[in-house]
Every structure is written in C-alpha cells, then in structure tokens.
C-alpha cells in the first residue's frame, strides 16, 4: 500500500502528470465500457490517483470525456501540420494532410472511437463538440485545397463543400473500421485516398510524378 501511496504523493506534486494519467485512464475505461457505463471510481482506480484529484482537473465525467475529444483533435492537428511542413504549396500538402489524417485515425483507434462513435447520441453538448472537431479539420483541409487551386494543381472548385464531403467519407469508413476492424488501415489508405484525390481531378499517378519533379 505504501508504494501506491508514494506514487500518488509524487503525482500530486506534478499536476500535469496527474492530469495526463487521469486522461489515459479515462481513455481506457471509456473505450471499453462506453460513456454511460464508465464510472469516476473506475477512472480513479485505473489512474492510481484520488477522486479529489480527478475532480480538481475535471469537474464531472462530461468534462473528462470532452477533454479526450480535444486531446484527439489536438493530436490530429499536430500530426497534419507536421506532415505538411516540408511540402510545397499545392496538391502535395493536400495529399500529406490526407495521409496524416487517415494514419492518425488508424494508429489511435480508441481515441477515434471516443470521437466518432461514443460521442454520437450523448446529447447536444457532445454533438456540438463532435461537429466542432469535424469542422476544424474540414477547415484545415480547405486551406490546402485552396492552395492547390491557387498554384494551378487542381481546377477551381467549391473547396468548402469538398472538404466537408471528404471528412464525411473519412468518418464513415473509420466508424466501420472502429466497430468491426475492417477494412484494415492500409486498405483504407490505398483505396479512399486516391478516390478523394480523383474527386478534385487529381490522379494518384500525377501525385507521384509531381513528387519526382520536386
């Protein structure tokens, strides 16, 4: 018991570490039990903290769940931004952003489940958060589509509508994968990505040729 007590004491001196442990524990509990069946007591036990520590960082179960949604959104944005940093303006950035988005959903399945599956049907607050995240990334994709139009890689198009349609397609495929494990992430990447690029008039072979000349 003393070992666990010492652990709690050490983490209490590092609020960010404690918060991180609570979020990791919440991810474990929510992803296995769902929002309604998960309890704060289970999260306390999993994080090896205390109920007081949990409520200090997160006033209730709802804010804890929404914090996980934000965690996934921040992670996704960081990975997309990092992916396009070395790319020139144009279709390469669109392609890099799409690759990073699909890759992140694939690697962080439990977080994707929280956002795309469990947040659905929990009420207005959760739905507004889910839609805000989707709009956030549709807006990010729109930026790179607009750049591709500006440099002449793709013809002018309604990039706002296209980016929303892309996010909708990604959501539907990833939701199926989260539920069933199929199709596998590589198959999603090899099939969905070229299809989305073709929807704006850019072929996969053209992406490869573009890369070889830059």
Secondary structure, 3 states (H helix, E strand, C coil): CHHHHHHHHHHHCCHHHHHHHHHHHHHHHHHHHHHHHCCHHHHHHHHCCCHHHHHHHCCCHHHHHHHHHHHHHHHHHHHHHHHHCCCCCCHHHHHHHHHHHHHHHHHCHHHHHHHHHHCCCCCHHHHHHHHHHHHHHHHHHHHHHHHHHHCCCCCCCCHHHHHHHHHHHHHHHHHHHHHHCCCCHHHHHHHHHHHHHHHCCCCHHHHHHHHHCC
